[in-house]
């Protein structure tokens, strides 16, 4: 029985970049480049199995042991605090966690601040450190419209270029947490597959030195 290394890749452009980094690290899987809708791909020669999952689910697959390693955004790790090893900052998928609001926003600290976000725990931690009294409004969709319609005073969200904010007449109040893709590993499986995982980690580290 082959001792496959199970790798959870985030669907999308980031996942494709990550795959090429793994391929360069000596874990190729040509089938993954074929134009089909398959989600699981194996290469018996190098004993690797890749599967595509929703980016926000990667940490769950790794934490539960369905994947030995995976790549997840720092935002997901901060928001859900999965019990995994964070092995490496891949220095790709870079963006920032930020507070944004309408251009005329002034923070009246005498009243509770209404904060719309999908990152509830990150927002709570950020404002708790400031001793700011807030009311969290958890949204899953496009949260940029929340301050425009008066649902919230500010939003806490990921900002990459800031274009969406500008187009909706919002400004960045503060960037407070840099975000990037991280290599993570299942704690139990790491012990049994440490040689394979360390080989990948070392190669990825060398690749990130050039980023």
C-alpha positions as CSV (number, residue, x, y, z in Angstrom):
1,X,0.0,0.0,0.0
2,X,1.4,3.3,-1.0
3,X,2.0,6.0,1.6
4,X,0.4,8.9,-0.3
5,X,0.9,12.5,0.8
6,X,-2.5,14.1,0.7
7,X,-2.5,17.8,-0.3
8,X,-5.5,20.1,0.0
9,X,-5.3,22.9,-2.6
10,X,-7.5,26.0,-2.6
11,X,-9.6,26.2,-5.8
12,X,-8.8,29.2,-8.0
13,X,-5.7,31.1,-9.2
14,X,-4.0,30.9,-5.8
15,X,-4.3,27.1,-5.9
16,X,-2.8,26.9,-9.4
17,X,0.2,28.9,-8.2
18,X,0.6,26.7,-5.2
19,X,0.4,23.5,-7.3
20,X,3.3,24.8,-9.5
21,X,5.3,25.4,-6.4
22,X,4.7,21.8,-5.2
23,X,5.5,20.6,-8.7
24,X,8.8,22.4,-8.6
25,X,9.4,20.8,-5.1
26,X,9.4,17.4,-6.7
27,X,5.7,16.4,-6.4
28,X,4.3,16.7,-9.9
29,X,0.9,15.4,-10.9
30,X,0.3,15.9,-14.7
31,X,-3.3,14.8,-14.5
32,X,-4.1,18.0,-12.5
33,X,-3.4,20.1,-15.7
34,X,-6.0,18.2,-17.8
35,X,-9.2,20.1,-18.7
36,X,-11.8,18.2,-16.6
37,X,-14.0,18.6,-13.6
38,X,-12.2,16.0,-11.4
39,X,-11.4,17.1,-7.9
40,X,-8.9,14.4,-6.9
41,X,-5.6,13.7,-8.7
42,X,-2.9,11.1,-7.9
43,X,0.6,10.4,-9.0
44,X,1.7,7.0,-7.8
45,X,5.3,7.5,-8.9
46,X,5.9,10.2,-6.3
47,X,3.1,9.1,-4.0
48,X,1.2,12.3,-3.9
49,X,-2.6,12.9,-4.0
50,X,-4.0,16.4,-4.6
51,X,-7.6,17.6,-4.2
52,X,-9.3,20.9,-4.9
53,X,-11.4,22.4,-2.1
54,X,-13.0,25.7,-1.3
55,X,-10.3,28.0,0.1
56,X,-12.1,28.4,3.5
57,X,-12.4,24.6,3.8
58,X,-8.7,23.8,3.4
59,X,-7.9,24.2,7.1
60,X,-10.8,21.9,8.0
61,X,-9.5,19.1,5.8
62,X,-6.0,19.5,7.3
63,X,-7.2,19.7,10.9
64,X,-9.4,16.6,10.6
65,X,-6.6,14.6,8.9
66,X,-8.2,14.1,5.5
67,X,-5.3,16.1,4.2
68,X,-1.7,15.9,5.5
69,X,-0.8,19.4,4.3
70,X,-2.6,22.3,2.6
71,X,-2.4,25.9,1.8
72,X,-4.7,28.4,3.6
73,X,-4.9,32.2,3.9
74,X,-3.7,33.7,7.2
75,X,-7.2,35.2,7.5
76,X,-8.7,31.7,7.8
77,X,-6.2,30.7,10.4
78,X,-6.8,33.8,12.5
79,X,-10.6,33.6,12.1
80,X,-11.1,29.9,12.9
81,X,-7.9,29.0,14.9
82,X,-7.6,25.4,13.5
83,X,-5.4,23.1,15.5
84,X,-2.7,22.7,12.8
85,X,1.0,23.4,12.4
86,X,1.6,26.6,10.4
87,X,4.9,25.7,8.6
88,X,5.6,28.5,6.2
89,X,4.6,31.9,4.8
90,X,4.5,31.3,1.0
91,X,4.5,35.0,0.4
92,X,1.8,34.8,-2.3
93,X,-1.9,35.8,-2.2
94,X,-0.8,38.9,-0.3
95,X,-3.4,41.4,0.9
96,X,-4.4,43.1,4.2
97,X,-7.2,42.9,6.8
98,X,-8.5,46.4,7.1
99,X,-11.1,48.7,8.5
100,X,-13.0,50.7,5.9
101,X,-15.7,53.3,6.0
102,X,-17.4,56.1,4.1
103,X,-15.0,59.1,3.5
104,X,-16.8,61.3,6.0
105,X,-16.6,58.7,8.8
106,X,-15.7,60.0,12.3
107,X,-15.5,57.6,15.2
108,X,-17.8,58.8,18.0
109,X,-16.4,56.8,20.9
110,X,-19.3,57.7,23.1
111,X,-21.5,55.2,21.4
112,X,-21.2,51.6,20.3
113,X,-19.6,51.1,16.9
114,X,-21.5,49.0,14.4
115,X,-19.1,46.7,12.5
116,X,-20.1,44.6,9.5
117,X,-17.8,41.7,8.6
118,X,-17.5,38.1,7.7
119,X,-14.4,37.9,10.0
120,X,-16.2,38.1,13.3
121,X,-13.4,36.8,15.5
122,X,-10.7,38.9,13.8
123,X,-12.8,42.0,14.2
124,X,-13.6,41.3,17.9
125,X,-9.9,40.8,18.7
126,X,-8.9,44.0,16.9
127,X,-11.4,46.2,18.7
128,X,-10.9,44.4,22.0
129,X,-7.3,45.4,21.9
130,X,-8.4,49.0,21.7
131,X,-11.1,48.7,24.4
132,X,-13.7,49.7,21.8
133,X,-17.3,48.8,22.4
134,X,-18.7,47.3,19.2
135,X,-21.7,45.5,17.8
136,X,-20.8,42.9,15.2
137,X,-23.1,42.5,12.2
138,X,-22.1,39.2,10.5
139,X,-22.6,39.2,6.7
140,X,-21.5,36.7,4.1
141,X,-22.0,38.6,0.9
142,X,-20.6,41.9,-0.4
143,X,-20.2,43.9,2.8
144,X,-19.2,47.1,1.1
145,X,-22.8,48.2,0.9
146,X,-23.4,48.0,4.6
147,X,-22.0,51.5,5.5
148,X,-23.6,53.0,2.4
149,X,-27.0,51.8,3.4
150,X,-26.5,52.8,7.1
151,X,-26.4,49.2,8.3
152,X,-22.9,49.7,9.8
153,X,-20.5,52.4,10.6
154,X,-17.5,50.5,9.3
155,X,-16.5,47.2,7.7
156,X,-13.7,44.8,8.5
157,X,-12.6,42.9,5.4
158,X,-9.7,41.9,3.2
159,X,-8.3,44.6,1.0
160,X,-6.1,43.8,-2.0
161,X,-6.1,46.7,-4.4
162,X,-8.8,48.8,-2.8
163,X,-10.6,49.2,-6.2
164,X,-13.9,47.8,-4.9
165,X,-13.8,50.2,-1.9
166,X,-13.1,53.2,-4.2
167,X,-15.9,52.3,-6.6
168,X,-18.3,52.2,-3.6
169,X,-17.0,55.5,-2.2
170,X,-15.3,53.9,0.8
171,X,-11.8,54.5,2.2
172,X,-9.4,52.4,4.2
173,X,-9.4,53.7,7.7
174,X,-6.6,51.3,8.8
175,X,-4.8,48.2,7.6
176,X,-4.0,46.2,10.7
177,X,-3.1,42.6,9.6
178,X,-1.0,41.5,6.6
179,X,-2.5,38.4,5.0
180,X,-0.8,35.8,2.8
181,X,-1.0,32.0,1.9
182,X,0.5,29.7,4.5
183,X,1.6,26.0,4.3
184,X,-0.2,24.1,7.1
185,X,0.1,20.5,8.3
186,X,-2.0,18.1,10.3
187,X,-0.3,17.6,13.7
188,X,-0.7,13.8,13.9
189,X,0.1,13.1,10.3
190,X,3.2,15.3,10.4
191,X,4.9,12.7,12.7
192,X,4.4,9.9,10.2
193,X,5.1,11.8,7.1
194,X,7.7,14.3,8.3
195,X,10.3,13.4,5.7
196,X,7.9,14.2,2.8
197,X,6.5,17.2,4.4
198,X,9.9,18.6,5.4
199,X,11.2,18.1,1.8
200,X,8.2,20.2,0.6
201,X,8.7,22.8,3.2
202,X,12.4,23.2,2.4
203,X,11.8,23.5,-1.3
204,X,8.9,26.0,-0.8
205,X,11.0,28.0,1.5
206,X,13.8,28.2,-1.1
207,X,11.2,29.3,-3.7
208,X,9.8,32.0,-1.4
209,X,13.2,33.5,-1.0
210,X,12.9,34.7,-4.6
211,X,9.5,36.2,-4.2
